[in-house]
Amino acid sequence: MANIHVSISTIVKRPISETFETMTNPDMLSQWFTLIDSIRDYSGESIFVGLKYKTVGHFVGREIISDCEVLQYDVPNLLVFQSESKALLATHTWRYQALDSGTKVSINLEGKTKGFFGSLAMPLLGGQLEKDMARDLERFKQLMEK
C-alpha cells in the first residue's frame, strides 16, 4: 500500500453559504467533478453524518465505483467523507472559509492504495490525480462565478 496526499485550494467569488450548498450537493457533483459520472443509492435527502452513497467515475480510463460515507458535516464550514474503491481508501476533507472577496475552498485528500491497480498504478498517478482535482476545482469556480 502507498499513501496518497493531495491538497488544493481556491477562492470562489460567491458567499460561503451558496458555495457550500452547491459544492456539497451530490446531485451537482457530476457537473464539475469530472472524476464522478454519476451518484448511485442516493435518494436526494439532505446530507447528514452517516449518509451512504456510491459514486461512479473514471480515472485513467478505468471505471471506478466508490462506496462513500459522510463522516462530518458542519454547514457551511466543513464536509468530510470517506470513499472506498478497489484501488483506494480515502478521506476527503472540504473546508470553507468566508472572506471579504468570497469563499476560500480547501480540499484535502488522504488515502491509501489497495489492490493490484492501486498498488502498482496509483503511486505513479498521484500527480495526475492532483492535476485532475485542481482542474475540477477550477471548473467549480467557473460554474459559480459565471
Secondary structure, DSSP 8 states (H G I E B T S, - for coil): --EEEEEEEEEESS-HHHHHHHHT-GGGHHHH-TT-SEEES--S----TT-EEEEEEEETTEEEEEEEEEEEEETTTEEEEEEE-SSEEEEEEEEEEEETTEEEEEEEEEEEE-HHHHHHTHHHHHHHHHHHHHHHHHHHHHHHH-
